[in-house]
């Protein structure tokens, strides 16, 4: 070969090496940084899955508590409100609608393997327009019934003791189907 061919051949080899120098691949440090970034993203996604699973369990628990509260409220609404039941003491499942103490009657019930504390509060409403004196309507003709259901023990999500969503409350108002003492008859 002549000298010109050798020089041209050498230039081609040097140019080829320069092109390949940009294709060397990742260094060990670049690979480690990429792995750390992927690990941080993966741990963030895993914690979101854990949070979602915990809230799903809490929603199930809350649904069961609501079912307990609704069942109790339906029972209370099924009791006919008359002069007999208004003076019969409250007791589930065969009691009446007499007013309870301000703290209510506390019972424990189990639903789907979970224990709940059920508090029932029945209060008489003073229907007299004169707020200075006690009502002349004795017994009271209007009652407010409140049922509070709270899970006992620690559990997932909303039912934990330090949770703001620790209980389910249902409230209704019942009135006696008779004329009160303040009705003016013609």
C-alpha positions as CSV (number, residue, x, y, z in Angstrom):
1,X,0.0,0.0,0.0
2,X,1.1,3.4,-0.6
3,X,1.5,6.1,2.0
4,X,-1.6,8.0,1.0
5,X,-3.7,5.0,1.5
6,X,-2.2,4.4,4.9
7,X,-2.9,8.0,5.9
8,X,-6.5,7.7,4.7
9,X,-6.9,4.4,6.5
10,X,-5.5,6.0,9.7
11,X,-7.9,8.9,9.5
12,X,-10.9,6.6,9.1
13,X,-9.8,4.6,12.2
14,X,-9.4,7.8,14.3
15,X,-12.8,9.1,13.1
16,X,-14.3,5.8,13.9
17,X,-12.9,5.8,17.5
18,X,-14.2,9.4,18.1
19,X,-17.7,8.3,17.0
20,X,-17.6,5.3,19.3
21,X,-16.3,7.3,22.3
22,X,-19.9,8.7,22.8
23,X,-21.2,5.2,22.9
24,X,-19.3,4.0,25.9
25,X,-22.4,3.4,28.2
26,X,-23.3,4.3,31.7
27,X,-20.7,4.6,34.5
28,X,-21.2,2.9,37.8
29,X,-22.2,6.2,39.5
30,X,-24.8,7.0,36.9
31,X,-26.3,3.5,37.3
32,X,-26.4,3.9,41.1
33,X,-28.1,7.3,40.9
34,X,-30.7,5.9,38.5
35,X,-31.4,2.9,40.9
36,X,-31.8,5.3,43.9
37,X,-34.2,7.5,41.9
38,X,-36.2,4.4,40.9
39,X,-36.3,3.1,44.5
40,X,-37.6,6.5,45.8
41,X,-40.4,6.5,43.2
42,X,-41.2,2.8,43.9
43,X,-41.5,3.4,47.6
44,X,-43.7,6.4,47.1
45,X,-46.1,4.3,44.9
46,X,-46.0,1.4,47.5
47,X,-47.0,3.8,50.3
48,X,-50.0,5.0,48.3
49,X,-51.1,1.4,47.8
50,X,-50.9,0.8,51.5
51,X,-52.8,4.0,52.3
52,X,-55.6,3.1,49.8
53,X,-55.9,-0.5,51.3
54,X,-56.2,0.9,54.8
55,X,-58.9,3.4,53.8
56,X,-60.8,0.7,52.0
57,X,-60.9,-1.3,55.3
58,X,-62.0,1.8,57.2
59,X,-64.8,2.4,54.7
60,X,-66.0,-1.2,55.1
61,X,-66.0,-0.7,58.9
62,X,-67.9,2.6,58.6
63,X,-70.4,1.0,56.3
64,X,-71.1,-1.7,59.0
65,X,-71.4,0.9,61.7
66,X,-73.9,2.8,59.5
67,X,-75.9,-0.4,59.0
68,X,-76.0,-1.0,62.8
69,X,-77.2,2.6,63.4
70,X,-79.9,2.4,60.7
71,X,-81.2,-0.9,62.0
72,X,-81.5,0.6,65.5
73,X,-83.1,3.8,64.2
74,X,-85.6,1.7,62.1
75,X,-86.5,-0.2,65.2
76,X,-87.1,3.0,67.2
77,X,-89.2,4.5,64.4
78,X,-91.3,1.3,64.3
79,X,-92.4,1.7,67.9
80,X,-95.8,3.4,67.9
81,X,-95.5,6.8,69.7
82,X,-98.4,6.9,72.1
83,X,-99.0,7.7,75.8
84,X,-98.1,4.1,76.8
85,X,-94.8,3.9,74.9
86,X,-93.8,7.4,75.9
87,X,-93.5,6.4,79.5
88,X,-92.1,2.9,79.0
89,X,-88.3,2.8,79.7
90,X,-86.0,2.4,76.7
91,X,-84.5,-1.1,76.3
92,X,-83.5,-2.8,73.1
93,X,-85.3,-4.9,71.6
94,X,-88.6,-4.6,73.7
95,X,-88.6,-1.2,75.4
96,X,-90.3,2.1,74.9
97,X,-89.5,5.7,74.1
98,X,-89.2,7.3,77.6
99,X,-86.6,9.9,77.9
100,X,-83.1,8.7,78.8
101,X,-80.4,10.4,80.7
102,X,-78.4,13.0,78.8
103,X,-75.6,10.5,78.4
104,X,-78.0,8.0,76.9
105,X,-78.2,4.2,77.2
106,X,-75.0,2.4,76.1
107,X,-75.1,-1.1,74.7
108,X,-72.6,-3.3,72.9
109,X,-73.5,-5.2,69.7
110,X,-71.5,-7.3,67.2
111,X,-71.9,-7.0,63.4
112,X,-69.8,-9.0,60.9
113,X,-67.3,-9.9,63.6
114,X,-66.8,-6.3,64.7
115,X,-67.9,-5.0,68.1
116,X,-69.7,-1.7,68.3
117,X,-70.8,0.5,71.1
118,X,-74.3,1.8,70.5
119,X,-75.5,4.9,72.5
120,X,-79.2,5.8,72.3
121,X,-80.3,9.2,73.6
122,X,-84.1,10.0,73.7
123,X,-84.9,13.5,74.9
124,X,-88.3,15.3,75.4
125,X,-88.7,18.6,73.7
126,X,-90.4,21.5,75.5
127,X,-93.0,22.6,73.0
128,X,-94.2,25.5,75.1
129,X,-93.5,28.9,73.6
130,X,-92.9,30.2,77.1
131,X,-89.2,29.5,77.8
132,X,-89.3,30.8,81.3
133,X,-91.5,28.0,82.7
134,X,-91.6,24.3,82.2
135,X,-94.0,23.1,79.6
136,X,-97.6,22.3,80.5
137,X,-97.5,19.5,77.9
138,X,-96.8,16.6,80.2
139,X,-95.9,14.2,78.9
140,X,-94.0,16.0,76.1
141,X,-95.5,15.5,72.7
142,X,-92.2,15.8,70.7
143,X,-89.1,13.6,71.2
144,X,-85.6,13.8,69.6
145,X,-84.0,10.4,69.2
146,X,-80.2,10.1,68.5
147,X,-78.3,6.9,67.9
148,X,-74.5,6.9,68.0
149,X,-72.5,3.9,66.9
150,X,-68.8,3.7,67.6
151,X,-66.4,0.8,67.0
152,X,-64.6,-0.5,70.1
153,X,-60.9,-1.2,70.0
154,X,-58.4,0.0,67.5
155,X,-59.0,-0.7,63.9
156,X,-58.1,0.5,60.4
157,X,-58.7,3.9,59.0
158,X,-61.5,6.0,60.4
159,X,-62.3,3.8,63.4
160,X,-59.0,4.4,65.3
161,X,-59.4,6.2,68.6
162,X,-57.6,9.3,67.5
163,X,-59.6,9.6,64.2
164,X,-61.9,12.5,63.7
165,X,-64.4,10.0,62.0
166,X,-64.7,7.8,65.1
167,X,-68.5,7.3,65.1
168,X,-71.7,7.4,63.1
169,X,-74.6,9.6,64.4
170,X,-78.3,9.4,63.3
171,X,-80.9,11.7,64.6
172,X,-84.7,11.8,64.1
173,X,-87.6,13.7,65.6
174,X,-90.9,12.1,66.6
175,X,-94.1,13.7,67.6
176,X,-97.3,12.4,69.2
177,X,-100.3,12.2,67.0
178,X,-102.5,14.3,69.2
179,X,-103.3,17.9,69.8
180,X,-101.0,19.7,72.2
181,X,-102.1,21.8,75.2
182,X,-101.7,25.1,73.2
183,X,-104.1,24.3,70.4
184,X,-107.0,26.7,70.3
185,X,-110.2,24.8,69.5
186,X,-113.1,26.7,67.9
